[in-house]
Amino acid sequence: MIQEFLLLLQPQLGVFYYMLRRRLKILLLLPALFALAACPRTAASKPGIKKGFIDFSGYSFSKSGPVELRGEWLLLWNQLPTARELPALLERLEAQLSSPENQDDPAANQPDSTFISVRLPGRWNGQKLNDESRIPGLGHGTFLLRYTGLKSDDMNRLAFRMKDALTAYRIYLYSEGQVTGPVMSNGVVGTSEDTSVPQHLPLVSPLPSRMSSGWIVLQVANYHDSIGGAIYPLILGTEKDLLSQRETKRARDFLVLGVLLLMSLYHLGLFSQRPEDRASLWFAVFNATIALRMLLTEKYIQGWFPEPDVSAFEWMMKFDYGTAFLAVPVFFAFLQSVFPWKISQILMKPAWILAGVFSLILIFPQRVYSSYAIYYFGWALVLALVMLAGISMAIKRKELGAGSSFAGLIALLAGGINDTLLADGLITSTYLLPYAFIFFVTAQSYILVRRFSHAFHTAEHLSEHLQLEVAKQTRELEEQNRRLSDVTRQRTLFFQNISHELRTPLTLIFGLLESISQGDYGPISEKFKRPVASMQKNARQLLRLINQLLDLSRIEAGQITLHLEAVNLSRMLSEMTESYHEMARRKGINLLTSIAPEVFTLGDPEKLEKVFYNLMSNAMKFTPAGGEVTVELQKHEQKLRVSILDTGPGIDEADRNRIFQRFFQGEGLRSRFQEGTGIGLAIVREFIDLHDGQLELESTPGEGSKFSVTLEALELEEPTSPDSQVSSLYRGDSESEYLDHQDLSEIEKHRPRILVVEDSEDMRNFIAHVLGHRYEILLAEEGAQGLELARKHSPDLLLSDVMMPVLDGPALISEIKSDPSLRSIPCALLSARLEIDSDDVEQADFYLAKPFQPSELRQAVEGFLYSTQNQKPGS
């Protein structure tokens, strides 16, 4: 893994060096600026500390400004003299310092002294004592600084200002034999963890006047951090100047905080609009993390807890370090999302793991985890270098904004190094990471401006050409819609024509075969009975296939309509079952029924009949000899349920959800028994959906299947169709009304005259052959001729085809109904189309669908004439 990483990194380092060399001026300029910001600025005229002494003689704080008390202080380690003990200690020490300019280190001239010289600000960790031992991080001590020449007045009262010390401090002033104070304190200074309470508050405290010379006593105790000492300088100046400094710093800090929070909210808003853009999310989280860390490092949140409290201090520091640990992988994820790179992708997971591991150590006190934080910041430095290398690759690829990000990252790197060293007490400066981040935000803003500019120009271009493009696309869509409409219309006309052209010959085939089988053309020998029956069977199968294909075509074209009426399902299912008894007997199948009486629904009888005949046909087809088929009809409150059960091979579970798809044929047990087109069940589902019903399947392979149809039940006061008072429609495959012999002889006695208008000569001859021995037949080959014959002979019944040249069937009937002398003639349409228009239905009194058998035609004509006679006045 390591070797692979190094191999991947090796060529990128060369590119990184090349990019560094090209941007050498920027790289040198930014660190130089941060170095200038980090270096303490001390004017030559300001007094300095030498060997624990500072002379303010001739210095004007009101004119020259505050002085940071940087330099060599005297440290009395592990001792915290009280206010009573301080005068004796300081007088003894002052006596040893007869000449401050030439006096050597007092610790060197006092054998029993524990005084050492240390530089402040700075940490005391590792400082060498007189016995050659090293000062640990935990402990307490007293820092001493002798001063002289201090002057102040009521207009320019002097004050101390100090950010904090690790981790508690107090300051006394000794002058003219008196101890004043503590004049400023943070927390509780003690000699152990139990007696010491840490606190970090940046304070400004005024000093008493008339203290021209004496000692500054700074007592520090640290039992809660791995680093101890006064890591921030003690500043002496006029109270007015120090308060002004503090307010100026707060203004800068809150400006930075405002920018960070606004950028966080802005990018969070961008992420809410485009959740797929993770870069906005990472950038928003990074902004918020830096803002929170700034509130902690600059001690603003600590101001909410003015009273010293160990628990509050620990929680503040946990958040302080936690934000630092979190900021590293978040920022790394942001750069990876903006400039993807294979190596950074490899390091992404370790970055989050290490952040999680270091976050877990925050459960311990600060004095424990603070000593390990330096290792994490070293890891962060490695990631920063990888980021620089990745961005340099992006610059080489000329990715948008890569150069700006590179400069911003350099600023962040410099600020991060500064803050790390400052937090570790290795340098004395100020926290620069928030300001460096402002520079980075500016760089990212430049990237966004360029991207938005590019997007604006793109949008401008699109807006200029949008109307033309929309108009062009609209024209193309209109043309496509017109073509699709033409195709749909042509397909509809084609299927209407093909329906007529296929079903009319089938009518002749059915009729002639039935006539032959009944002996109308002479006796038929036994050896021809089986072939004739086979032809009749296959003709019915051909008709069924044609009907299914035509139904499917109309479904796809959205041309299926329902002719709703009250349907007696009890009667329909009983007649259907009766028609299958002969087949069941031949196949050796036990056909059972459980049909509730007088159950009605509101539906299209033709389509419901197709549904149940299809399900019944499948059950009979797939049930082997000795099996059982059951037809059930049950009614439950407002619902009715039709179930058709078989003991066939069943349906595999994998095929149950697909068996109702068009043209699907399972590969399981059923497919090995019979073949089919795979469209019957698809049509069944479509027809049930049109009725707002439910179609369910239960099946166990090897045991059988159960198809169930659930529909709304219809309550009728009288079991009659709601359309019975209007002209009725007759369909050859639906219910029929039989006449008794007395009624039939009454009709035959008068030899009714029937006008047959049909453009097919074979069909005209067939109808004349079937009806000629009972009725007087008039033949016409098109509508105009039929209208002329009707006016001349006034027939008792008109049988007309629908599709004819010159004058079609509906137009012929319209002419007859508009003629007062012919209006009483009952008219029936003979249609080869599966469905006719509602307007055509309203014109006709009756309707007979092709193909039909001779017996069906005779029965229909008898029903037409019988209904007409019953409707005549006085009948």
MIKE-135474 format. One record per residue (C-alpha): x, y, z. Coordinates in steps of 0.5 Angstrom, whole numbers, padded with zeros to 4 digits, always signed. Example, Ala and Ser with C-alpha at 12.3 -4.5 7.8 and 13.67 -1.06 7.14 Angstrom:
% MIKE-135474
+0025-0009+0016;+0027-0002+0014;
% end
This chain:
% MIKE-135474
+0000+0000+0000;+0006+0005+0002;+0010+0003-0004;+0003+0004-0009;+0002+0011-0005;+0010+0013-0007;+0009+0011-0014;+0003+0015-0015;+0006+0021-0011;+0013+0021-0015;+0011+0024-0022;+0006+0029-0018;+0012+0032-0014;+0015+0033-0020;+0009+0037-0023;+0008+0040-0016;+0015+0043-0016;+0014+0046-0023;+0008+0049-0021;+0012+0052-0015;+0017+0055-0019;+0012+0058-0024;+0009+0061-0018;+0015+0063-0014;+0013+0070-0013;+0006+0069-0010;+0009+0063-0005;+0015+0068-0003;+0010+0074-0002;+0005+0070+0002;+0009+0067+0008;+0013+0074+0008;+0006+0077+0010;+0005+0072+0015;+0012+0073+0018;+0011+0080+0018;+0004+0079+0022;+0007+0074+0026;+0014+0078+0028;+0013+0082+0034;+0014+0090+0033;+0018+0093+0038;+0020+0100+0036;+0027+0102+0038;+0025+0108+0043;+0020+0103+0047;+0023+0100+0053;+0026+0093+0054;+0026+0088+0059;+0033+0086+0061;+0035+0081+0067;+0028+0082+0070;+0029+0090+0070;+0025+0095+0066;+0026+0102+0066;+0020+0107+0064;+0024+0113+0065;+0022+0118+0060;+0017+0114+0056;+0010+0117+0055;+0005+0112+0054;+0000+0117+0052;+0004+0119+0046;+0008+0112+0044;+0003+0107+0046;+0002+0101+0050;+0009+0097+0051;+0009+0089+0051;+0013+0087+0057;+0017+0082+0053;+0024+0079+0056;+0027+0076+0061;+0023+0075+0068;+0025+0072+0074;+0021+0066+0076;+0021+0063+0083;+0018+0056+0081;+0013+0052+0085;+0012+0058+0090;+0006+0062+0091;+0008+0068+0096;+0002+0071+0099;+0001+0078+0100;+0004+0078+0107;+0010+0074+0104;+0011+0078+0098;+0015+0085+0102;+0020+0081+0105;+0021+0076+0099;+0022+0082+0095;+0026+0087+0100;+0031+0081+0100;+0031+0080+0093;+0032+0088+0092;+0038+0088+0097;+0042+0083+0092;+0041+0088+0086;+0045+0094+0088;+0046+0096+0081;+0041+0093+0076;+0045+0095+0070;+0051+0091+0072;+0048+0086+0077;+0049+0079+0075;+0043+0074+0075;+0041+0074+0082;+0040+0067+0082;+0047+0065+0081;+0049+0070+0087;+0044+0066+0092;+0046+0059+0094;+0039+0057+0096;+0035+0061+0091;+0030+0058+0086;+0030+0064+0082;+0031+0063+0074;+0031+0067+0068;+0025+0066+0063;+0023+0069+0057;+0016+0072+0057;+0011+0070+0054;+0013+0063+0053;+0011+0056+0056;+0015+0054+0062;+0015+0047+0060;+0023+0044+0059;+0026+0050+0063;+0032+0048+0067;+0032+0050+0074;+0039+0051+0078;+0039+0043+0080;+0039+0042+0072;+0032+0039+0073;+0027+0041+0068;+0020+0044+0069;+0014+0040+0068;+0008+0043+0064;+0004+0042+0071;+0006+0046+0077;+0006+0053+0079;+0010+0059+0080;+0011+0067+0081;+0014+0071+0075;+0018+0078+0078;+0019+0084+0074;+0022+0090+0077;+0021+0097+0074;+0022+0104+0075;+0020+0111+0072;+0013+0109+0071;+0009+0116+0071;+0001+0117+0070;-0004+0122+0071;-0012+0122+0072;-0013+0123+0064;-0008+0117+0062;-0009+0112+0068;-0005+0106+0066;-0008+0099+0066;-0006+0092+0064;-0008+0088+0059;-0007+0080+0058;-0011+0075+0054;-0010+0069+0058;-0004+0065+0062;-0004+0057+0062;-0009+0056+0066;-0010+0061+0072;-0006+0067+0074;-0006+0073+0078;-0002+0080+0078;+0000+0084+0084;+0004+0090+0085;+0009+0092+0090;+0011+0099+0091;+0014+0103+0097;+0013+0097+0102;+0006+0096+0100;+0003+0090+0096;-0003+0092+0092;-0008+0087+0089;-0009+0083+0086;-0010+0088+0080;-0012+0083+0075;-0014+0075+0076;-0016+0070+0071;-0019+0063+0075;-0016+0061+0082;-0009+0060+0083;-0007+0054+0087;-0002+0049+0089;-0006+0043+0086;-0011+0041+0082;-0016+0041+0087;-0015+0048+0089;-0013+0051+0082;-0019+0053+0078;-0017+0055+0070;-0020+0060+0066;-0019+0064+0060;-0022+0071+0060;-0018+0077+0056;-0018+0082+0061;-0016+0090+0062;-0015+0092+0069;-0013+0099+0071;-0008+0100+0076;-0007+0105+0082;-0003+0111+0081;+0003+0114+0084;+0007+0107+0083;+0013+0110+0080;+0018+0104+0082;+0017+0097+0085;+0015+0090+0082;+0010+0087+0078;+0009+0080+0081;+0005+0075+0076;+0003+0068+0079;+0001+0063+0075;-0002+0056+0076;-0003+0050+0071;-0006+0043+0073;-0011+0043+0067;-0006+0043+0061;+0000+0040+0058;+0003+0046+0057;+0004+0052+0062;+0006+0059+0063;+0004+0066+0060;+0004+0064+0053;+0001+0071+0052;+0005+0078+0053;+0003+0082+0059;+0001+0089+0056;+0002+0096+0060;-0001+0102+0057;-0006+0107+0058;-0013+0105+0060;-0016+0109+0054;-0011+0106+0049;-0012+0098+0051;-0019+0099+0051;-0019+0102+0044;-0014+0096+0042;-0019+0091+0045;-0025+0094+0041;-0021+0094+0035;-0019+0087+0035;-0027+0085+0037;-0029+0089+0031;-0024+0085+0026;-0026+0079+0029;-0033+0080+0029;-0032+0082+0021;-0029+0075+0020;-0034+0072+0024;-0040+0075+0020;-0036+0073+0013;-0035+0066+0016;-0043+0065+0018;-0045+0069+0012;-0041+0064+0007;-0043+0058+0011;-0051+0060+0010;-0050+0062+0003;-0047+0055+0001;-0051+0051+0005;-0057+0054+0001;-0053+0052-0005;-0053+0045-0002;-0061+0045-0001;-0062+0047-0008;-0057+0042-0011;-0056+0036-0006;-0052+0033-0011;-0046+0038-0010;-0043+0036-0004;-0037+0041-0005;-0042+0047-0002;-0044+0042+0004;-0037+0041+0006;-0035+0049+0005;-0041+0051+0009;-0039+0046+0015;-0032+0048+0014;-0034+0056+0015;-0038+0054+0021;-0033+0050+0024;-0028+0056+0023;-0033+0061+0026;-0034+0056+0032;-0026+0055+0033;-0025+0063+0033;-0030+0064+0038;-0027+0059+0042;-0020+0061+0041;-0021+0069+0042;-0025+0067+0048;-0031+0070+0046;-0035+0064+0049;-0032+0064+0055;-0034+0071+0057;-0041+0067+0058;-0038+0064+0064;-0035+0070+0068;-0035+0065+0074;-0029+0060+0074;-0031+0053+0073;-0027+0047+0072;-0033+0044+0068;-0034+0050+0064;-0027+0050+0062;-0026+0043+0060;-0032+0043+0056;-0030+0050+0052;-0023+0046+0051;-0026+0040+0048;-0030+0044+0043;-0024+0048+0042;-0020+0042+0040;-0026+0038+0037;-0027+0044+0032;-0019+0043+0030;-0020+0036+0029;-0026+0036+0025;-0024+0042+0020;-0018+0038+0017;-0022+0032+0014;-0028+0037+0012;-0023+0042+0008;-0020+0036+0005;-0027+0033+0003;-0028+0040+0000;-0022+0040-0004;-0023+0033-0006;-0030+0034-0009;-0028+0041-0013;-0021+0038-0015;-0022+0030-0015;-0015+0027-0015;-0013+0019-0014;-0008+0020-0008;-0013+0025-0004;-0018+0020-0005;-0014+0014-0002;-0012+0019+0004;-0020+0021+0005;-0021+0015+0009;-0015+0015+0014;-0017+0023+0014;-0023+0021+0017;-0021+0016+0021;-0015+0020+0025;-0020+0025+0026;-0025+0020+0029;-0019+0017+0034;-0017+0024+0036;-0024+0026+0037;-0025+0020+0042;-0019+0022+0046;-0023+0028+0048;-0026+0024+0053;-0020+0025+0058;-0018+0031+0061;-0015+0037+0057;-0008+0036+0061;-0008+0029+0057;-0011+0030+0050;-0007+0037+0049;+0000+0033+0049;-0002+0029+0043;-0005+0034+0039;+0001+0036+0036;+0002+0030+0033;-0005+0031+0029;-0003+0038+0027;+0003+0034+0024;-0002+0030+0020;-0006+0036+0018;+0001+0039+0015;+0002+0032+0011;-0005+0033+0008;-0004+0040+0007;+0002+0038+0002;-0002+0033-0001;-0008+0038-0002;-0002+0043-0005;+0000+0037-0010;-0007+0036-0012;-0009+0043-0014;-0002+0044-0018;-0005+0038-0022;-0011+0041-0023;-0007+0048-0025;-0004+0043-0030;-0010+0041-0033;-0013+0048-0033;-0019+0047-0029;-0023+0053-0027;-0020+0057-0021;-0015+0052-0019;-0010+0058-0019;-0014+0062-0014;-0015+0056-0010;-0007+0054-0010;-0006+0061-0007;-0011+0061-0002;-0009+0054+0001;-0002+0057+0001;-0005+0062+0006;-0009+0057+0010;-0003+0053+0011;+0001+0059+0013;-0004+0061+0018;-0005+0054+0020;+0003+0053+0022;+0002+0060+0025;-0004+0058+0030;-0001+0051+0031;+0006+0054+0033;+0002+0059+0037;-0002+0054+0041;+0004+0050+0043;+0008+0056+0045;+0013+0056+0041;+0012+0063+0038;+0009+0069+0040;+0004+0072+0035;-0003+0072+0034;-0008+0067+0031;-0008+0068+0024;-0012+0062+0021;-0019+0066+0021;-0016+0072+0017;-0012+0067+0012;-0019+0063+0011;-0022+0070+0009;-0016+0070+0004;-0018+0063+0002;-0026+0065+0001;-0024+0071-0003;-0020+0066-0008;-0026+0062-0008;-0031+0068-0009;-0026+0069-0015;-0028+0062-0018;-0035+0063-0017;-0035+0069-0020;-0032+0066-0026;-0036+0060-0026;-0042+0065-0025;-0040+0069-0031;-0039+0063-0035;-0046+0061-0033;-0049+0068-0035;-0046+0068-0042;-0048+0061-0043;-0055+0063-0041;-0055+0069-0045;-0053+0065-0051;-0059+0061-0050;-0064+0066-0048;-0062+0069-0055;-0063+0063-0059;-0068+0060-0054;-0074+0063-0058;-0072+0060-0065;-0070+0054-0062;-0077+0053-0058;-0080+0055-0065;-0076+0050-0069;-0077+0044-0063;-0085+0046-0063;-0085+0045-0071;-0082+0039-0071;-0086+0036-0065;-0092+0039-0069;-0090+0035-0075;-0089+0029-0071;-0095+0029-0068;-0099+0030-0074;-0095+0024-0077;-0097+0020-0071;-0104+0022-0071;-0104+0020-0079;-0101+0013-0077;-0106+0012-0071;-0112+0014-0076;-0109+0010-0082;-0108+0004-0077;-0115+0005-0074;-0118+0005-0081;-0114-0001-0083;-0116-0005-0077;-0124-0003-0078;-0123-0005-0086;-0119-0012-0084;-0124-0013-0079;-0130-0013-0084;-0126-0016-0089;-0124-0022-0085;-0130-0023-0081;-0135-0023-0087;-0132-0029-0090;-0132-0032-0083;-0139-0031-0083;-0140-0035-0090;-0135-0040-0087;-0139-0041-0081;-0146-0041-0085;-0144-0046-0090;-0141-0051-0085;-0147-0051-0081;-0151-0051-0087;-0147-0057-0090;-0147-0061-0083;-0155-0060-0082;-0156-0063-0089;-0159-0057-0093;-0154-0059-0099;-0156-0066-0098;-0155-0072-0093;-0147-0072-0091;-0144-0078-0090;-0141-0081-0084;-0134-0080-0086;-0135-0072-0087;-0138-0071-0081;-0131-0071-0077;-0128-0066-0082;-0133-0061-0082;-0133-0061-0075;-0126-0060-0075;-0127-0054-0080;-0132-0051-0075;-0128-0052-0069;-0122-0049-0073;-0126-0043-0076;-0128-0041-0069;-0121-0041-0066;-0119-0037-0072;-0125-0032-0070;-0123-0032-0063;-0115-0030-0065;-0118-0025-0070;-0122-0022-0064;-0116-0022-0060;-0112-0018-0064;-0117-0013-0066;-0118-0012-0059;-0111-0011-0057;-0110-0006-0063;-0116-0002-0060;-0113-0002-0053;-0106+0001-0056;-0110+0006-0060;-0114+0008-0054;-0121+0007-0058;-0124+0002-0053;-0131+0005-0050;-0136+0001-0045;-0143+0001-0047;-0145+0000-0040;-0152-0003-0038;-0154-0008-0033;-0151-0015-0034;-0154-0021-0031;-0148-0025-0029;-0151-0030-0026;-0155-0032-0033;-0149-0030-0037;-0144-0035-0033;-0150-0040-0033;-0150-0040-0040;-0143-0040-0041;-0142-0046-0037;-0148-0050-0041;-0144-0048-0047;-0138-0052-0045;-0141-0058-0042;-0140-0062-0048;-0133-0060-0049;-0132-0062-0041;-0136-0069-0043;-0131-0071-0049;-0125-0069-0045;-0127-0073-0038;-0127-0066-0034;-0132-0065-0028;-0135-0059-0029;-0138-0056-0023;-0142-0049-0021;-0143-0045-0015;-0147-0039-0018;-0151-0034-0014;-0158-0033-0017;-0160-0026-0020;-0153-0022-0019;-0152-0016-0023;-0147-0011-0025;-0146-0005-0029;-0142-0006-0035;-0141-0008-0042;-0144-0015-0043;-0140-0016-0049;-0133-0015-0046;-0135-0018-0040;-0137-0024-0044;-0130-0024-0047;-0127-0024-0040;-0130-0030-0037;-0130-0034-0044;-0123-0033-0044;-0122-0035-0037;-0126-0041-0038;-0123-0043-0044;-0116-0043-0041;-0118-0047-0035;-0121-0052-0040;-0115-0052-0044;-0110-0053-0039;-0114-0058-0034;-0112-0065-0036;-0117-0071-0037;-0120-0073-0030;-0119-0066-0027;-0124-0061-0025;-0126-0054-0027;-0131-0050-0022;-0134-0043-0024;-0136-0039-0018;-0140-0033-0017;-0141-0030-0010;-0144-0023-0007;-0141-0020-0001;-0145-0013+0000;-0143-0008-0005;-0138-0013-0009;-0139-0019-0013;-0133-0024-0014;-0133-0029-0020;-0128-0035-0019;-0126-0040-0024;-0122-0046-0021;-0118-0051-0025;-0114-0057-0023;-0109-0056-0028;-0101-0056-0028;-0101-0049-0024;-0097-0043-0026;-0090-0042-0023;-0089-0036-0018;-0084-0033-0023;-0089-0032-0028;-0095-0030-0024;-0093-0022-0025;-0092-0023-0032;-0097-0027-0034;-0102-0021-0036;-0097-0018-0040;-0098-0018-0047;-0095-0024-0051;-0092-0027-0045;-0092-0034-0045;-0089-0038-0039;-0084-0043-0039;-0087-0047-0034;-0092-0053-0033;-0097-0049-0037;-0093-0048-0043;-0091-0055-0044;-0099-0057-0044;-0102-0052-0049;-0099-0047-0054;-0102-0040-0055;-0101-0033-0057;-0100-0030-0050;-0105-0024-0051;-0112-0027-0048;-0110-0025-0041;-0107-0018-0043;-0114-0017-0046;-0118-0020-0040;-0114-0015-0035;-0115-0009-0040;-0122-0010-0040;-0123-0011-0032;-0119-0005-0031;-0124-0001-0036;-0129-0003-0031;-0125-0001-0025;-0125-0008-0022;-0120-0013-0020;-0116-0019-0023;-0113-0024-0018;-0109-0030-0019;-0108-0036-0014;-0104-0042-0016;-0100-0048-0014;-0095-0051-0019;-0098-0058-0020;-0105-0057-0016;-0108-0052-0021;-0110-0044-0021;-0115-0040-0019;-0117-0033-0023;-0122-0028-0019;-0125-0022-0022;-0128-0017-0017;-0133-0012-0019;-0138-0007-0016;-0145-0011-0015;-0151-0007-0018;-0158-0007-0014;-0164-0007-0018;-0171-0007-0016;-0173-0011-0022;-0168-0016-0026;-0169-0012-0033;-0164-0008-0037;-0164-0001-0036;-0164+0000-0043;-0170-0005-0044;-0175+0001-0046;-0171+0004-0052;-0169+0000-0058;-0165-0006-0056;-0158-0009-0059;-0157-0016-0061;-0150-0019-0061;-0150-0026-0064;-0145-0028-0058;-0149-0026-0052;-0156-0027-0049;-0162-0029-0054;-0169-0029-0054;-0173-0036-0056;-0180-0036-0059;-0185-0041-0058;-0188-0045-0064;-0194-0041-0064;-0191-0034-0065;-0187-0037-0070;-0193-0040-0074;-0196-0033-0073;-0190-0030-0077;-0189-0035-0082;-0197-0034-0084;-0196-0027-0087;-0189-0029-0090;-0186-0022-0088;-0182-0018-0093;-0174-0017-0091;-0170-0012-0095;-0163-0015-0095;-0157-0009-0097;-0150-0012-0097;-0145-0011-0102;-0142-0018-0102;-0146-0022-0107;-0144-0028-0103;-0146-0026-0096;-0153-0023-0100;-0154-0030-0103;-0152-0034-0096;-0157-0029-0092;-0163-0031-0098;-0161-0038-0097;-0162-0038-0090;-0168-0034-0089;-0171-0035-0096;-0176-0041-0094;-0179-0037-0089;-0179-0030-0091;-0180-0026-0098;-0173-0023-0099;-0171-0017-0103;-0164-0016-0105;-0160-0010-0106;-0152-0009-0107;-0151-0002-0104;-0155+0003-0100;-0158+0008-0105;-0161+0002-0109;-0164-0001-0102;-0167+0006-0100;-0170+0006-0107;-0173-0001-0106;-0175+0001-0099;-0179+0006-0102;-0182+0002-0107;-0184-0005-0103;-0184-0002-0096;-0181-0008-0092;-0183-0011-0085;-0175-0011-0084;-0169-0008-0086;-0162-0012-0085;-0156-0007-0088;-0149-0008-0088;-0145-0002-0084;-0139-0001-0089;-0142+0000-0096;-0140+0004-0102;-0144+0010-0104;-0149+0010-0098;-0147+0006-0092;-0151+0003-0087;-0152+0008-0082;-0153+0013-0087;-0159+0009-0091;-0162+0008-0084;-0162+0015-0083;-0165+0017-0089;-0171+0011-0088;-0172+0014-0081;-0172+0021-0084;-0178+0019-0089;-0185+0019-0085;-0187+0014-0090;-0181+0009-0088;-0180+0011-0081;-0184+0005-0078;-0179+0000-0081;-0175-0004-0076;-0168-0003-0078;-0162-0008-0076;-0155-0007-0078;-0150-0013-0080;-0143-0011-0078;-0137-0014-0078;-0133-0009-0074;-0133-0011-0067;-0135-0004-0064;-0140+0001-0068;-0140+0008-0067;-0145+0010-0061;-0149+0015-0067;-0150+0009-0071;-0153+0005-0065;-0158+0010-0064;-0160+0010-0071;-0161+0003-0072;-0166-0001-0068;-0162-0008-0067;-0155-0010-0068;-0152-0017-0070;-0145-0018-0070;-0141-0022-0076;-0140-0027-0076;-0146-0031-0075;-0149-0038-0076;-0155-0039-0080;-0159-0041-0073;-0156-0035-0070;-0159-0031-0076;-0166-0034-0076;-0166-0033-0069;-0164-0026-0069;-0169-0024-0075;-0175-0028-0071;-0173-0024-0065;-0173-0017-0069;-0180-0019-0072;-0183-0021-0065;-0180-0015-0062;-0183-0010-0067;-0190-0014-0067;-0190-0013-0059;-0189-0006-0060;-0195-0004-0065;-0201-0001-0062;-0206-0006-0060;-0201-0012-0060;
% end
